[in-house]
Every structure is written in C-alpha cells, then in structure tokens.
Amino acid sequence: MQIQIELWQLICGIASTIVAFVLVVWAFGTILIKQFKSQLNQQFGTIQSDLTRRAQEDQKVSTKLEQIENDLEETLTDYLERIVALETKSDAALTHDDLADMHNKINEIGNDISNLSGQFNGVSTLLNTLHRHLLKGDE
C-alpha cells in the first residue's frame, strides 16, 4: 500500500494547517488582549477613583489648613496688640530706681514734717506764754 499525495494536496494541507494554527493563535490573542484591556480599564478606573478621592481629601485638608492659618493670623494679631499694650504699660511703669527716688523723697518729707512739728510746738509754747502774759498782765 502506497499512499500517493500530489504536491498540490500536500501544499493545501500544510497551508490549511498553518491557517488554522494562525486563526487559533489570533483567536486566543484577541481573547487575551480583550481580557488585558478589561483589566487595564478596571485598574485605570480604580486608580482614577482613588485620585479623585485623594484630590477631594487634599481639598478638604487645604481648606482646613487655610481656616487654621486665618484663625492663627487673627489670634496673632490679637496677641500682638496685647503685647504692644503691655510693652507700653511696662515702659510707663515705675522702675526700681524710681521707687528708690520716691522712698528718699518720702523720707525727706518725713524729716521736714518732724522739723515743722518741732517748730509748731515751739510756736505753740510761745503763743501760750504770750497769751498768759496778756491775760495776767505779767511784765
């Protein structure tokens, strides 16, 4: 038994096998590419939603930080005004030297009052003597 195949039948058989193989590879490639695209689209959607969520969170944080900055600026302004007022008052406040000066002046006034008291006692004695002299007529 001898099998005879003509050349053209052999070529057609090989060609049809190659075409079938190419079609199977193309079909599997198309399916794989579709699945790959689907996975990429899903991952891209997830990434995009994450980016959107993060952008919203960043916006909330930025808004909160701006609010904190504004509050700090207002508080800082209030504190600066209070500090300036305190510095002004402290510049006008008495110093240790001023208190020492006042102490010395009060001591001087006390001494002067003591002197005046002594002189008034002398004047009082003199007036009493004059009064007695005038009333009794002693010469």
The first five atom37 places (N, CA, C, CB, O) and aatype in JSON, in Angstrom:
{
  "aatype": [12, 5, 9, 5, 9, 6, 10, 17, 5, 10, 9, 4, 7, 9, 0, 15, 16, 9, 19, 0, 13, 19, 10, 19, 19, 17, 0, 13, 7, 16, 9, 10, 9, 11, 5, 13, 11, 15, 5, 10, 2, 5, 5, 13, 7, 16, 9, 5, 15, 3, 10, 16, 1, 1, 0, 5, 6, 3, 5, 11, 19, 15, 16, 11, 10, 6, 5, 9, 6, 2, 3, 10, 6, 6, 16, 10, 16, 3, 18, 10, 6, 1, 9, 19, 0, 10, 6, 16, 11, 15, 3, 0, 0, 10, 16, 8, 3, 3, 10, 0, 3, 12, 8, 2, 11, 9, 2, 6, 9, 7, 2, 3, 9, 15, 2, 10, 15, 7, 5, 13, 2, 7, 19, 15, 16, 10, 10, 2, 16, 10, 8, 1, 8, 10, 10, 11, 7, 3, 6],
  "atom_mask": [
    [1, 1, 1, 1, 1],
    [1, 1, 1, 1, 1],
    [1, 1, 1, 1, 1],
    [1, 1, 1, 1, 1],
    [1, 1, 1, 1, 1],
    [1, 1, 1, 1, 1],
    [1, 1, 1, 1, 1],
    [1, 1, 1, 1, 1],
    [1, 1, 1, 1, 1],
    [1, 1, 1, 1, 1],
    [1, 1, 1, 1, 1],
    [1, 1, 1, 1, 1],
    [1, 1, 1, 0, 1],
    [1, 1, 1, 1, 1],
    [1, 1, 1, 1, 1],
    [1, 1, 1, 1, 1],
    [1, 1, 1, 1, 1],
    [1, 1, 1, 1, 1],
    [1, 1, 1, 1, 1],
    [1, 1, 1, 1, 1],
    [1, 1, 1, 1, 1],
    [1, 1, 1, 1, 1],
    [1, 1, 1, 1, 1],
    [1, 1, 1, 1, 1],
    [1, 1, 1, 1, 1],
    [1, 1, 1, 1, 1],
    [1, 1, 1, 1, 1],
    [1, 1, 1, 1, 1],
    [1, 1, 1, 0, 1],
    [1, 1, 1, 1, 1],
    [1, 1, 1, 1, 1],
    [1, 1, 1, 1, 1],
    [1, 1, 1, 1, 1],
    [1, 1, 1, 1, 1],
    [1, 1, 1, 1, 1],
    [1, 1, 1, 1, 1],
    [1, 1, 1, 1, 1],
    [1, 1, 1, 1, 1],
    [1, 1, 1, 1, 1],
    [1, 1, 1, 1, 1],
    [1, 1, 1, 1, 1],
    [1, 1, 1, 1, 1],
    [1, 1, 1, 1, 1],
    [1, 1, 1, 1, 1],
    [1, 1, 1, 0, 1],
    [1, 1, 1, 1, 1],
    [1, 1, 1, 1, 1],
    [1, 1, 1, 1, 1],
    [1, 1, 1, 1, 1],
    [1, 1, 1, 1, 1],
    [1, 1, 1, 1, 1],
    [1, 1, 1, 1, 1],
    [1, 1, 1, 1, 1],
    [1, 1, 1, 1, 1],
    [1, 1, 1, 1, 1],
    [1, 1, 1, 1, 1],
    [1, 1, 1, 1, 1],
    [1, 1, 1, 1, 1],
    [1, 1, 1, 1, 1],
    [1, 1, 1, 1, 1],
    [1, 1, 1, 1, 1],
    [1, 1, 1, 1, 1],
    [1, 1, 1, 1, 1],
    [1, 1, 1, 1, 1],
    [1, 1, 1, 1, 1],
    [1, 1, 1, 1, 1],
    [1, 1, 1, 1, 1],
    [1, 1, 1, 1, 1],
    [1, 1, 1, 1, 1],
    [1, 1, 1, 1, 1],
    [1, 1, 1, 1, 1],
    [1, 1, 1, 1, 1],
    [1, 1, 1, 1, 1],
    [1, 1, 1, 1, 1],
    [1, 1, 1, 1, 1],
    [1, 1, 1, 1, 1],
    [1, 1, 1, 1, 1],
    [1, 1, 1, 1, 1],
    [1, 1, 1, 1, 1],
    [1, 1, 1, 1, 1],
    [1, 1, 1, 1, 1],
    [1, 1, 1, 1, 1],
    [1, 1, 1, 1, 1],
    [1, 1, 1, 1, 1],
    [1, 1, 1, 1, 1],
    [1, 1, 1, 1, 1],
    [1, 1, 1, 1, 1],
    [1, 1, 1, 1, 1],
    [1, 1, 1, 1, 1],
    [1, 1, 1, 1, 1],
    [1, 1, 1, 1, 1],
    [1, 1, 1, 1, 1],
    [1, 1, 1, 1, 1],
    [1, 1, 1, 1, 1],
    [1, 1, 1, 1, 1],
    [1, 1, 1, 1, 1],
    [1, 1, 1, 1, 1],
    [1, 1, 1, 1, 1],
    [1, 1, 1, 1, 1],
    [1, 1, 1, 1, 1],
    [1, 1, 1, 1, 1],
    [1, 1, 1, 1, 1],
    [1, 1, 1, 1, 1],
    [1, 1, 1, 1, 1],
    [1, 1, 1, 1, 1],
    [1, 1, 1, 1, 1],
    [1, 1, 1, 1, 1],
    [1, 1, 1, 1, 1],
    [1, 1, 1, 1, 1],
    [1, 1, 1, 0, 1],
    [1, 1, 1, 1, 1],
    [1, 1, 1, 1, 1],
    [1, 1, 1, 1, 1],
    [1, 1, 1, 1, 1],
    [1, 1, 1, 1, 1],
    [1, 1, 1, 1, 1],
    [1, 1, 1, 1, 1],
    [1, 1, 1, 0, 1],
    [1, 1, 1, 1, 1],
    [1, 1, 1, 1, 1],
    [1, 1, 1, 1, 1],
    [1, 1, 1, 0, 1],
    [1, 1, 1, 1, 1],
    [1, 1, 1, 1, 1],
    [1, 1, 1, 1, 1],
    [1, 1, 1, 1, 1],
    [1, 1, 1, 1, 1],
    [1, 1, 1, 1, 1],
    [1, 1, 1, 1, 1],
    [1, 1, 1, 1, 1],
    [1, 1, 1, 1, 1],
    [1, 1, 1, 1, 1],
    [1, 1, 1, 1, 1],
    [1, 1, 1, 1, 1],
    [1, 1, 1, 1, 1],
    [1, 1, 1, 1, 1],
    [1, 1, 1, 0, 1],
    [1, 1, 1, 1, 1],
    [1, 1, 1, 1, 1]
  ],
  "atom_positions": [
    [[0.79, -1.16, 0.0], [0.0, 0.0, 0.0], [0.85, 1.24, 0.0], [-0.91, -0.01, 1.14], [1.67, 1.5, 0.88]],
    [[0.63, 1.85, -0.87], [1.41, 3.06, -1.07], [0.46, 4.24, -1.13], [2.26, 2.96, -2.36], [-0.56, 4.23, -1.81]],
    [[0.84, 5.24, -0.4], [-0.01, 6.43, -0.4], [0.68, 7.46, -1.27], [-0.27, 6.98, 1.06], [1.84, 7.83, -1.11]],
    [[-0.12, 7.87, -2.16], [0.41, 8.91, -3.04], [-0.38, 10.19, -2.8], [0.35, 8.47, -4.54], [-1.61, 10.23, -2.84]],
    [[0.37, 11.19, -2.58], [-0.25, 12.51, -2.39], [0.36, 13.41, -3.42], [-0.04, 13.07, -0.93], [1.57, 13.46, -3.64]],
    [[-0.48, 14.07, -4.01], [0.03, 15.0, -5.0], [0.55, 16.24, -4.28], [-1.06, 15.39, -6.04], [0.17, 16.53, -3.15]],
    [[1.39, 16.92, -4.95], [2.08, 18.08, -4.38], [1.09, 19.17, -4.0], [3.11, 18.64, -5.36], [1.21, 19.78, -2.94]],
    [[0.17, 19.39, -4.83], [-0.76, 20.48, -4.54], [-1.63, 20.14, -3.34], [-1.63, 20.77, -5.75], [-2.0, 21.05, -2.59]],
    [[-1.97, 18.87, -3.14], [-2.74, 18.47, -1.98], [-1.9, 18.65, -0.71], [-3.22, 17.01, -2.12], [-2.4, 19.07, 0.34]],
    [[-0.62, 18.32, -0.82], [0.28, 18.5, 0.32], [0.4, 19.97, 0.7], [1.68, 17.92, 0.01], [0.32, 20.33, 1.87]],
    [[0.57, 20.81, -0.28], [0.7, 22.25, -0.04], [-0.6, 22.79, 0.56], [1.04, 23.02, -1.36], [-0.58, 23.58, 1.5]],
    [[-1.72, 22.35, 0.01], [-3.01, 22.82, 0.53], [-3.2, 22.34, 1.96], [-4.18, 22.32, -0.35], [-3.71, 23.09, 2.79]],
    [[-2.81, 21.12, 2.27], [-2.95, 20.59, 3.63], [-2.08, 21.36, 4.61], [0.0, 0.0, 0.0], [-2.53, 21.71, 5.71]],
    [[-0.85, 21.62, 4.23], [0.06, 22.37, 5.11], [-0.44, 23.8, 5.27], [1.51, 22.38, 4.53], [-0.42, 24.35, 6.37]],
    [[-0.9, 24.39, 4.16], [-1.4, 25.76, 4.2], [-2.63, 25.84, 5.09], [-1.73, 26.27, 2.78], [-2.76, 26.76, 5.9]],
    [[-3.54, 24.87, 4.95], [-4.75, 24.91, 5.78], [-4.4, 24.69, 7.25], [-5.76, 23.85, 5.31], [-5.03, 25.28, 8.13]],
    [[-3.41, 23.85, 7.52], [-2.97, 23.65, 8.91], [-2.37, 24.94, 9.46], [-1.95, 22.5, 8.99], [-2.64, 25.32, 10.6]],
    [[-1.55, 25.6, 8.66], [-0.93, 26.87, 9.09], [-2.01, 27.91, 9.31], [0.1, 27.37, 8.05], [-1.99, 28.64, 10.3]],
    [[-2.96, 27.99, 8.38], [-4.06, 28.97, 8.5], [-4.87, 28.67, 9.75], [-4.98, 28.94, 7.24], [-5.21, 29.59, 10.49]],
    [[-5.18, 27.4, 10.0], [-5.93, 27.02, 11.2], [-5.14, 27.39, 12.45], [-6.26, 25.5, 11.19], [-5.7, 27.93, 13.41]],
    [[-3.84, 27.11, 12.44], [-3.0, 27.46, 13.59], [-2.98, 28.97, 13.81], [-1.56, 26.94, 13.39], [-3.1, 29.44, 14.95]],
    [[-2.84, 29.73, 12.74], [-2.82, 31.2, 12.83], [-4.16, 31.7, 13.35], [-2.5, 31.84, 11.44], [-4.2, 32.59, 14.19]],
    [[-5.25, 31.12, 12.86], [-6.57, 31.53, 13.33], [-6.76, 31.24, 14.81], [-7.66, 30.84, 12.51], [-7.33, 32.05, 15.54]],
    [[-6.29, 30.07, 15.26], [-6.39, 29.72, 16.68], [-5.55, 30.69, 17.5], [-5.93, 28.26, 16.92], [-6.01, 31.18, 18.54]],
    [[-4.32, 30.96, 17.06], [-3.44, 31.91, 17.77], [-4.09, 33.3, 17.78], [-2.02, 31.97, 17.11], [-4.08, 33.99, 18.8]],
    [[-4.63, 33.7, 16.65], [-5.28, 35.03, 16.56], [-6.48, 35.09, 17.5], [-5.73, 35.34, 15.1], [-6.68, 36.1, 18.18]],
    [[-7.29, 34.03, 17.55], [-8.46, 33.99, 18.42], [-8.03, 34.07, 19.89], [-9.28, 32.7, 18.17], [-8.58, 34.87, 20.65]],
    [[-7.06, 33.25, 20.27], [-6.57, 33.31, 21.66], [-5.94, 34.67, 21.96], [-5.55, 32.18, 21.93], [-6.13, 35.22, 23.05]],
    [[-5.2, 35.21, 21.01], [-4.59, 36.54, 21.18], [-5.65, 37.6, 21.36], [0.0, 0.0, 0.0], [-5.51, 38.48, 22.22]],
    [[-6.72, 37.54, 20.56], [-7.81, 38.51, 20.68], [-8.47, 38.4, 22.05], [-8.85, 38.3, 19.55], [-8.75, 39.41, 22.69]],
    [[-8.73, 37.18, 22.48], [-9.35, 36.97, 23.8], [-8.43, 37.5, 24.9], [-9.66, 35.47, 24.04], [-8.88, 38.2, 25.81]],
    [[-7.15, 37.17, 24.81], [-6.19, 37.67, 25.81], [-6.1, 39.18, 25.81], [-4.82, 37.07, 25.57], [-6.04, 39.81, 26.87]],
    [[-6.09, 39.77, 24.63], [-6.0, 41.24, 24.53], [-7.24, 41.87, 25.12], [-5.82, 41.68, 23.05], [-7.14, 42.87, 25.83]],
    [[-8.43, 41.31, 24.86], [-9.66, 41.84, 25.44], [-9.64, 41.75, 26.96], [-10.88, 41.1, 24.88], [-10.03, 42.7, 27.65]],
    [[-9.19, 40.62, 27.48], [-9.1, 40.47, 28.93], [-8.08, 41.44, 29.51], [-8.72, 39.03, 29.3], [-8.32, 42.05, 30.55]],
    [[-6.96, 41.59, 28.83], [-5.93, 42.53, 29.29], [-6.46, 43.95, 29.29], [-4.68, 42.43, 28.4], [-6.22, 44.71, 30.23]],
    [[-7.19, 44.33, 28.21], [-7.78, 45.67, 28.14], [-8.81, 45.85, 29.25], [-8.44, 45.9, 26.76], [-8.88, 46.91, 29.87]],
    [[-9.61, 44.81, 29.5], [-10.62, 44.89, 30.55], [-9.95, 45.1, 31.91], [-11.48, 43.61, 30.56], [-10.4, 45.94, 32.69]],
    [[-8.9, 44.35, 32.19], [-8.18, 44.51, 33.45], [-7.53, 45.88, 33.55], [-7.13, 43.41, 33.61], [-7.56, 46.51, 34.61]],
    [[-6.95, 46.35, 32.45], [-6.33, 47.68, 32.45], [-7.38, 48.75, 32.69], [-5.59, 47.94, 31.12], [-7.16, 49.68, 33.47]],
    [[-8.54, 48.63, 32.02], [-9.61, 49.61, 32.21], [-10.11, 49.59, 33.66], [-10.78, 49.32, 31.25], [-10.38, 50.63, 34.24]],
    [[-10.22, 48.39, 34.23], [-10.65, 48.27, 35.62], [-9.62, 48.91, 36.55], [-10.88, 46.79, 35.99], [-9.99, 49.66, 37.46]],
    [[-8.35, 48.62, 36.34], [-7.3, 49.21, 37.17], [-7.24, 50.72, 36.97], [-5.93, 48.58, 36.84], [-7.04, 51.46, 37.93]],
    [[-7.41, 51.17, 35.73], [-7.39, 52.6, 35.46], [-8.57, 53.28, 36.16], [-7.44, 52.87, 33.94], [-8.44, 54.37, 36.72]],
    [[-9.73, 52.62, 36.13], [-10.9, 53.17, 36.83], [-10.66, 53.26, 38.32], [0.0, 0.0, 0.0], [-11.02, 54.25, 38.96]],
    [[-10.06, 52.22, 38.88], [-9.75, 52.23, 40.31], [-8.75, 53.33, 40.65], [-9.2, 50.86, 40.74], [-8.91, 54.05, 41.63]],
    [[-7.73, 53.44, 39.83], [-6.72, 54.48, 40.05], [-7.35, 55.86, 39.91], [-5.55, 54.34, 39.05], [-7.06, 56.76, 40.7]],
    [[-8.2, 56.02, 38.92], [-8.83, 57.31, 38.7], [-9.76, 57.67, 39.87], [-9.61, 57.3, 37.38], [-9.79, 58.81, 40.31]],
    [[-10.52, 56.68, 40.37], [-11.39, 56.96, 41.52], [-10.55, 57.27, 42.76], [-12.33, 55.76, 41.8], [-10.92, 58.13, 43.56]],
    [[-9.42, 56.56, 42.93], [-8.52, 56.86, 44.05], [-7.96, 58.27, 43.94], [-7.38, 55.84, 44.11], [-7.89, 58.99, 44.94]],
    [[-7.57, 58.65, 42.73], [-7.04, 60.0, 42.54], [-8.11, 61.05, 42.82], [-6.5, 60.17, 41.12], [-7.82, 62.09, 43.41]],
    [[-9.33, 60.78, 42.39], [-10.42, 61.72, 42.65], [-10.68, 61.84, 44.14], [-11.71, 61.27, 41.92], [-10.85, 62.94, 44.67]],
    [[-10.71, 60.68, 44.83], [-10.92, 60.68, 46.27], [-9.79, 61.42, 46.98], [-11.02, 59.25, 46.8], [-10.04, 62.21, 47.89]],
    [[-8.57, 61.17, 46.56], [-7.42, 61.86, 47.18], [-7.46, 63.35, 46.9], [-6.09, 61.26, 46.66], [-7.11, 64.16, 47.76]],
    [[-7.88, 63.72, 45.7], [-7.99, 65.15, 45.37], [-9.03, 65.81, 46.27], [-8.36, 65.35, 43.87], [-8.83, 66.94, 46.72]],
    [[-10.14, 65.12, 46.52], [-11.16, 65.66, 47.41], [-10.63, 65.77, 48.84], [-12.42, 64.79, 47.39], [-10.87, 66.77, 49.52]],
    [[-9.92, 64.76, 49.27], [-9.33, 64.81, 50.62], [-8.3, 65.92, 50.71], [-8.68, 63.45, 50.98], [-8.24, 66.64, 51.71]],
    [[-7.48, 66.08, 49.67], [-6.49, 67.15, 49.65], [-7.18, 68.51, 49.71], [-5.61, 67.05, 48.4], [-6.69, 69.43, 50.37]],
    [[-8.3, 68.64, 49.01], [-9.05, 69.9, 49.03], [-9.59, 70.18, 50.43], [-10.2, 69.86, 48.0], [-9.54, 71.31, 50.9]],
    [[-10.1, 69.12, 51.09], [-10.6, 69.29, 52.46], [-9.47, 69.71, 53.39], [-11.25, 67.99, 52.97], [-9.63, 70.6, 54.22]],
    [[-8.31, 69.05, 53.24], [-7.16, 69.39, 54.08], [-6.7, 70.82, 53.8], [-5.99, 68.4, 53.83], [-6.37, 71.56, 54.73]],
    [[-6.67, 71.2, 52.54], [-6.26, 72.56, 52.19], [-7.21, 73.58, 52.78], [-6.18, 72.73, 50.67], [-6.78, 74.61, 53.31]],
    [[-8.5, 73.3, 52.7], [-9.49, 74.21, 53.27], [-9.3, 74.32, 54.78], [-10.92, 73.72, 52.93], [-9.35, 75.42, 55.34]],
    [[-9.1, 73.18, 55.43], [-8.89, 73.18, 56.88], [-7.62, 73.95, 57.25], [-8.82, 71.74, 57.41], [-7.61, 74.71, 58.21]],
    [[-6.55, 73.74, 56.47], [-5.3, 74.46, 56.75], [-5.47, 75.96, 56.55], [-4.17, 73.94, 55.83], [-4.94, 76.75, 57.33]],
    [[-6.21, 76.36, 55.52], [-6.46, 77.79, 55.31], [-7.24, 78.37, 56.48], [-7.23, 78.03, 53.99], [-6.96, 79.47, 56.94]],
    [[-8.22, 77.62, 56.97], [-9.01, 78.07, 58.11], [-8.12, 78.21, 59.35], [-10.17, 77.09, 58.39], [-8.22, 79.18, 60.1]],
    [[-7.24, 77.23, 59.55], [-6.32, 77.29, 60.69], [-5.38, 78.48, 60.56], [-5.51, 75.97, 60.81], [-5.12, 79.19, 61.53]],
    [[-4.87, 78.71, 59.35], [-3.98, 79.86, 59.12], [-4.7, 81.16, 59.42], [-3.45, 79.86, 57.67], [-4.14, 82.05, 60.07]],
    [[-5.95, 81.28, 58.95], [-6.72, 82.51, 59.21], [-6.95, 82.7, 60.69], [-8.06, 82.47, 58.47], [-6.82, 83.81, 61.21]],
    [[-7.31, 81.61, 61.39], [-7.51, 81.69, 62.84], [-6.22, 82.1, 63.54], [-8.01, 80.35, 63.39], [-6.23, 82.92, 64.46]],
    [[-5.09, 81.52, 63.1], [-3.8, 81.87, 63.71], [-3.44, 83.32, 63.45], [-2.7, 80.95, 63.17], [-2.91, 84.0, 64.33]],
    [[-3.73, 83.8, 62.24], [-3.43, 85.2, 61.93], [-4.26, 86.13, 62.81], [-3.7, 85.5, 60.44], [-3.74, 87.13, 63.32]],
    [[-5.55, 85.81, 63.0], [-6.39, 86.63, 63.87], [-5.88, 86.59, 65.31], [-7.84, 86.16, 63.82], [-5.78, 87.62, 65.97]],
    [[-5.54, 85.38, 65.77], [-5.03, 85.24, 67.13], [-3.71, 85.97, 67.29], [-4.87, 83.76, 67.49], [-3.46, 86.62, 68.3]],
    [[-2.85, 85.84, 66.27], [-1.56, 86.51, 66.31], [-1.74, 88.02, 66.36], [-0.72, 86.12, 65.1], [-1.03, 88.71, 67.1]],
    [[-2.69, 88.54, 65.59], [-2.96, 89.97, 65.6], [-3.42, 90.4, 66.98], [-4.02, 90.34, 64.54], [-2.97, 91.43, 67.49]],
    [[-4.32, 89.62, 67.59], [-4.79, 89.94, 68.94], [-3.63, 89.93, 69.93], [-5.88, 88.95, 69.39], [-3.5, 90.83, 70.76]],
    [[-2.79, 88.9, 69.84], [-1.65, 88.81, 70.75], [-0.67, 89.96, 70.53], [-0.93, 87.47, 70.58], [-0.12, 90.51, 71.49]],
    [[-0.44, 90.33, 69.28], [0.47, 91.44, 69.02], [-0.07, 92.73, 69.61], [0.69, 91.61, 67.51], [0.69, 93.52, 70.18]],
    [[-1.37, 92.96, 69.49], [-1.97, 94.16, 70.08], [-1.82, 94.14, 71.6], [-3.46, 94.27, 69.68], [-1.51, 95.16, 72.21]],
    [[-2.04, 92.98, 72.2], [-1.91, 92.87, 73.64], [-0.46, 93.08, 74.07], [-2.42, 91.52, 74.12], [-0.2, 93.73, 75.09]],
    [[0.48, 92.54, 73.31], [1.9, 92.69, 73.64], [2.3, 94.15, 73.55], [2.77, 91.84, 72.71], [3.03, 94.65, 74.41]],
    [[1.84, 94.84, 72.5], [2.17, 96.26, 72.35], [1.6, 97.04, 73.53], [1.62, 96.81, 71.02], [2.26, 97.92, 74.07]],
    [[0.35, 96.72, 73.93], [-0.26, 97.41, 75.07], [0.54, 97.15, 76.35], [-1.72, 96.97, 75.26], [0.78, 98.07, 77.14]],
    [[0.96, 95.9, 76.55], [1.75, 95.58, 77.75], [3.11, 96.26, 77.73], [1.94, 94.07, 77.86], [3.59, 96.74, 78.75]],
    [[3.74, 96.3, 76.55], [5.03, 96.98, 76.46], [4.88, 98.47, 76.75], [5.66, 96.78, 75.07], [5.72, 99.06, 77.43]],
    [[3.81, 99.06, 76.24], [3.57, 100.48, 76.5], [3.38, 100.73, 77.99], [2.33, 100.98, 75.72], [3.92, 101.68, 78.55]],
    [[2.59, 99.84, 78.63], [2.37, 99.99, 80.07], [3.66, 99.75, 80.85], [1.28, 99.02, 80.55], [3.93, 100.43, 81.84]],
    [[4.45, 98.78, 80.4], [5.69, 98.5, 81.13], [6.7, 99.63, 80.97], [6.29, 97.18, 80.66], [7.49, 99.89, 81.87]],
    [[6.66, 100.31, 79.81], [7.56, 101.45, 79.64], [7.17, 102.59, 80.58], [7.54, 101.94, 78.18], [8.03, 103.34, 81.04]],
    [[5.87, 102.72, 80.86], [5.4, 103.79, 81.73], [5.44, 103.39, 83.2], [3.98, 104.19, 81.36], [5.26, 104.24, 84.07]],
    [[5.68, 102.14, 83.5], [5.69, 101.65, 84.89], [6.92, 102.15, 85.63], [5.64, 100.1, 84.92], [7.94, 102.51, 85.04]],
    [[6.79, 102.16, 86.94], [7.89, 102.61, 87.79], [9.0, 101.56, 87.79], [7.39, 102.88, 89.23], [8.76, 100.35, 87.8]],
    [[10.22, 102.08, 87.79], [11.37, 101.18, 87.85], [11.86, 101.12, 89.3], [12.5, 101.66, 86.89], [11.35, 101.83, 90.17]],
    [[12.83, 100.3, 89.54], [13.42, 100.18, 90.87], [14.06, 101.5, 91.29], [14.46, 99.03, 90.91], [13.96, 101.91, 92.45]],
    [[14.7, 102.16, 90.36], [15.32, 103.46, 90.65], [14.26, 104.5, 91.01], [16.15, 103.96, 89.45], [14.45, 105.31, 91.91]],
    [[13.11, 104.46, 90.27], [12.02, 105.4, 90.58], [11.5, 105.17, 91.99], [10.86, 105.25, 89.56], [11.24, 106.12, 92.72]],
    [[11.36, 103.91, 92.38], [10.88, 103.61, 93.73], [11.89, 104.06, 94.79], [10.61, 102.09, 93.87], [11.51, 104.57, 95.84]],
    [[13.17, 103.88, 94.5], [14.21, 104.34, 95.44], [14.15, 105.86, 95.58], [15.62, 103.89, 94.97], [14.28, 106.39, 96.69]],
    [[13.96, 106.55, 94.47], [13.83, 108.01, 94.49], [12.63, 108.43, 95.34], [13.68, 108.57, 93.05], [12.72, 109.35, 96.16]],
    [[11.5, 107.74, 95.13], [10.29, 108.07, 95.89], [10.51, 107.82, 97.38], [9.09, 107.26, 95.38], [10.03, 108.59, 98.21]],
    [[11.21, 106.76, 97.71], [11.5, 106.44, 99.1], [12.33, 107.56, 99.74], [12.24, 105.08, 99.21], [12.06, 108.0, 100.86]],
    [[13.33, 108.01, 99.01], [14.16, 109.11, 99.53], [13.34, 110.38, 99.72], [15.33, 109.39, 98.58], [13.49, 111.07, 100.73]],
    [[12.49, 110.69, 98.77], [11.67, 111.91, 98.88], [10.68, 111.8, 100.03], [10.91, 112.17, 97.57], [10.44, 112.78, 100.74]],
    [[10.12, 110.61, 100.23], [9.19, 110.42, 101.35], [9.94, 110.58, 102.67], [8.51, 109.02, 101.28], [9.41, 111.16, 103.62]],
    [[11.16, 110.07, 102.73], [11.98, 110.25, 103.95], [12.26, 111.73, 104.18], [13.31, 109.48, 103.84], [12.19, 112.2, 105.32]],
    [[12.56, 112.46, 103.12], [12.81, 113.91, 103.26], [11.56, 114.62, 103.75], [13.28, 114.52, 101.92], [11.64, 115.5, 104.61]],
    [[10.4, 114.25, 103.2], [9.14, 114.86, 103.63], [8.89, 114.54, 105.1], [7.96, 114.37, 102.76], [8.45, 115.4, 105.87]],
    [[9.17, 113.29, 105.49], [9.01, 112.91, 106.9], [9.9, 113.75, 107.8], [0.0, 0.0, 0.0], [9.48, 114.19, 108.86]],
    [[11.14, 113.97, 107.37], [12.06, 114.81, 108.16], [11.55, 116.24, 108.23], [13.49, 114.77, 107.56], [11.59, 116.87, 109.28]],
    [[11.08, 116.75, 107.1], [10.55, 118.12, 107.09], [9.33, 118.25, 108.0], [10.18, 118.55, 105.65], [9.18, 119.25, 108.69]],
    [[8.49, 117.25, 108.0], [7.3, 117.28, 108.87], [7.74, 117.24, 110.34], [6.35, 116.09, 108.55], [7.16, 117.92, 111.19]],
    [[8.74, 116.43, 110.63], [9.25, 116.39, 112.01], [9.78, 117.76, 112.42], [10.37, 115.32, 112.16], [9.51, 118.23, 113.53]],
    [[10.53, 118.41, 111.53], [11.04, 119.76, 111.83], [9.89, 120.73, 112.03], [11.97, 120.25, 110.69], [9.9, 121.53, 112.97]],
    [[8.89, 120.67, 111.12], [7.75, 121.58, 111.26], [6.99, 121.31, 112.56], [6.81, 121.44, 110.06], [6.51, 122.24, 113.21]],
    [[6.87, 120.03, 112.92], [6.18, 119.68, 114.16], [6.92, 120.29, 115.37], [6.09, 118.13, 114.31], [6.3, 120.84, 116.28]],
    [[8.24, 120.2, 115.35], [9.03, 120.78, 116.43], [8.85, 122.3, 116.47], [0.0, 0.0, 0.0], [8.71, 122.89, 117.54]],
    [[8.86, 122.91, 115.29], [8.7, 124.37, 115.26], [7.3, 124.77, 115.71], [8.97, 124.9, 113.84], [7.13, 125.78, 116.4]],
    [[6.28, 123.98, 115.34], [4.92, 124.31, 115.78], [4.78, 124.14, 117.29], [3.9, 123.43, 115.05], [4.05, 124.89, 117.94]],
    [[5.49, 123.15, 117.83], [5.46, 123.0, 119.29], [6.09, 124.24, 119.95], [6.21, 121.72, 119.72], [5.58, 124.73, 120.95]],
    [[7.18, 124.72, 119.38], [7.82, 125.92, 119.91], [6.92, 127.14, 119.79], [0.0, 0.0, 0.0], [6.81, 127.94, 120.71]],
    [[6.25, 127.27, 118.63], [5.34, 128.39, 118.42], [4.16, 128.29, 119.37], [4.84, 128.43, 116.94], [3.71, 129.29, 119.92]],
    [[3.66, 127.07, 119.57], [2.54, 126.86, 120.49], [2.93, 127.27, 121.9], [2.09, 125.39, 120.46], [2.15, 127.92, 122.6]],
    [[4.11, 126.9, 122.32], [4.59, 127.28, 123.65], [4.72, 128.79, 123.76], [5.95, 126.61, 123.96], [4.35, 129.39, 124.77]],
    [[5.26, 129.41, 122.72], [5.4, 130.87, 122.7], [4.04, 131.55, 122.74], [6.17, 131.32, 121.45], [3.87, 132.53, 123.46]],
    [[3.09, 131.04, 121.98], [1.74, 131.63, 121.98], [1.09, 131.47, 123.36], [0.86, 130.97, 120.89], [0.42, 132.39, 123.84]],
    [[1.28, 130.31, 123.97], [0.71, 130.11, 125.3], [1.34, 131.08, 126.3], [0.93, 128.65, 125.77], [0.65, 131.63, 127.15]],
    [[2.64, 131.28, 126.18], [3.32, 132.22, 127.07], [2.8, 133.64, 126.84], [4.85, 132.16, 126.86], [2.52, 134.37, 127.79]],
    [[2.66, 134.02, 125.57], [2.14, 135.35, 125.25], [0.7, 135.5, 125.73], [2.21, 135.61, 123.73], [0.3, 136.54, 126.25]],
    [[-0.06, 134.47, 125.55], [-1.45, 134.52, 125.96], [-1.55, 134.69, 127.48], [-2.19, 133.24, 125.51], [-2.33, 135.5, 127.96]],
    [[-0.77, 133.95, 128.22], [-0.75, 134.06, 129.67], [-0.28, 135.46, 130.07], [0.17, 132.97, 130.29], [-0.83, 136.07, 130.98]],
    [[0.71, 135.94, 129.4], [1.24, 137.26, 129.71], [0.2, 138.34, 129.46], [2.5, 137.54, 128.89], [0.05, 139.28, 130.25]],
    [[-0.51, 138.2, 128.38], [-1.53, 139.21, 128.04], [-2.72, 139.11, 128.99], [-2.0, 139.05, 126.57], [-3.29, 140.13, 129.38]],
    [[-3.1, 137.92, 129.36], [-4.26, 137.75, 130.23], [-3.94, 138.12, 131.67], [-4.75, 136.32, 130.17], [-4.78, 138.72, 132.35]],
    [[-2.8, 137.79, 132.14], [-2.46, 138.06, 133.52], [-1.8, 139.41, 133.68], [-1.55, 136.97, 134.05], [-1.81, 139.98, 134.77]],
    [[-1.27, 139.91, 132.68], [-0.63, 141.19, 132.7], [0.72, 141.17, 133.33], [0.0, 0.0, 0.0], [1.17, 142.21, 133.82]],
    [[1.36, 140.06, 133.35], [2.7, 140.0, 133.89], [3.65, 140.72, 132.97], [3.14, 138.55, 134.1], [3.56, 140.64, 131.74]],
    [[4.57, 141.43, 133.62], [5.54, 142.13, 132.81], [6.89, 141.6, 133.01], [5.52, 143.56, 133.1], [7.84, 142.09, 132.4]]
  ]
}
